[in-house]
């Protein structure tokens, strides 16, 4: 009977994690985001998540042992206090995000500390392959959009503006935002590297293809956040993996070799991005522009033949017009945002961060709330950049830590710092000292989490969002903390 109950708990937990992951993937897919599929996974994730949390409340004596859970409860309480104190600007939407935060903490992160790690390793493999498989397909389709020069703008019934394809010098592809797509590609690259090391020759080829597709998407997304995440993720993975591989080497020599490898690999990966960009702009962009002009000219001639109307345009003028069209098309297909970044290297982020601090100062203890940020700022700081600029109103300050300071004040910010610091301290020691051989899964989990944390410096990630990054942050952190718990308890 106990075995059956445990099996049902495992199944319920895996079902929730799969539904949450699929929901996160749908949320950042331009073509699915506002489709009928999305609400189905919202309801499924909420329903399964609530049942899972209920089962854990029944057995709270076991699940309360999971490290960091008390800090997570305090974080949710802080979110609740902020919501109540700013209720006049809206309470329902903030209340919804308290629920989603609770699901991330108590359903996605929390693990059964009495379960064998082998069981969670299997769970990790299933979820990782969903991540890798989807990312490879998304990257393949997105690169196809680049080749055929696909670019489209959408406006939802709610007035949301969505982009797909290659636009403004960046490959959005199927993702609602190229920065999130790039970070997701980095996570997939890191996971694929581990599976290449662990699987057979035929599967190695498949994973290598996945790496190439995601690397190319990262290149054409022109995401500096993605590049930083790639460098950081690779550095963490190489450090912990090589530390085990070269465990017999002496201290200074070993770490000098590790640092050398890290600098070479990360430097090569970033240099490769620059080379592909330059070569694309030099060779492929002009060729794509030429193909477009020739294609349009062929359409024009065909139309003239069908209507039996001879061309009357002067040949010299026609050639000049074609050259001008070709130049314009080539500029459209150029990769990069040079002009935008020359004006402001932060692309507006510095102004947003200062604006967030300006708004926070009006309510420093408990903050101004998440969804209520804009109406609050309009009333108390109407001239601040977040709500008074030429682009639009910003709820997201493009930095998860500054977001928390503004939304939940000093209370939430201090709890977040405590949670981050304690989790890092709790996990790093056991992973570093791990003596059961080279545990590649732990190394890659840590590297993926590091990539997400780095992206949190520039994106709305980890908190207040349902994204693949938030799934990785809390899901993989739960696995690592569970492992560290087992080591500490002997």
HELIX and SHEET records of a PDB file:
HELIX    1   1 UNK A    2  UNK A   27  1                                  26    
HELIX    2   2 UNK A   36  UNK A   58  1                                  23    
HELIX    3   3 UNK A   60  UNK A   63  1                                   4    
HELIX    4   4 UNK A   69  UNK A   85  1                                  17    
HELIX    5   5 UNK A   87  UNK A   89  5                                   3    
HELIX    6   6 UNK A   92  UNK A  103  1                                  12    
HELIX    7   7 UNK A  104  UNK A  109  3                                   6    
HELIX    8   8 UNK A  117  UNK A  147  1                                  31    
HELIX    9   9 UNK A  178  UNK A  198  1                                  21    
HELIX   10  10 UNK A  201  UNK A  221  1                                  21    
HELIX   11  11 UNK A  224  UNK A  245  1                                  22    
HELIX   12  12 UNK A  251  UNK A  279  1                                  29    
HELIX   13  13 UNK A  280  UNK A  284  3                                   5    
HELIX   14  14 UNK A  285  UNK A  307  1                                  23    
HELIX   15  15 UNK A  315  UNK A  333  1                                  19    
HELIX   16  16 UNK A  338  UNK A  343  1                                   6    
HELIX   17  17 UNK A  349  UNK A  360  1                                  12    
HELIX   18  18 UNK A  361  UNK A  363  5                                   3    
HELIX   19  19 UNK A  373  UNK A  380  1                                   8    
HELIX   20  20 UNK A  400  UNK A  433  1                                  34    
HELIX   21  21 UNK A  440  UNK A  455  1                                  16    
HELIX   22  22 UNK A  468  UNK A  489  1                                  22    
SHEET    1   A 3 UNK A 151  UNK A 155  0                                        
SHEET    2   A 3 UNK A 161  UNK A 167 -1                                        
SHEET    3   A 3 UNK A 170  UNK A 173 -1                                        
END                                                                             
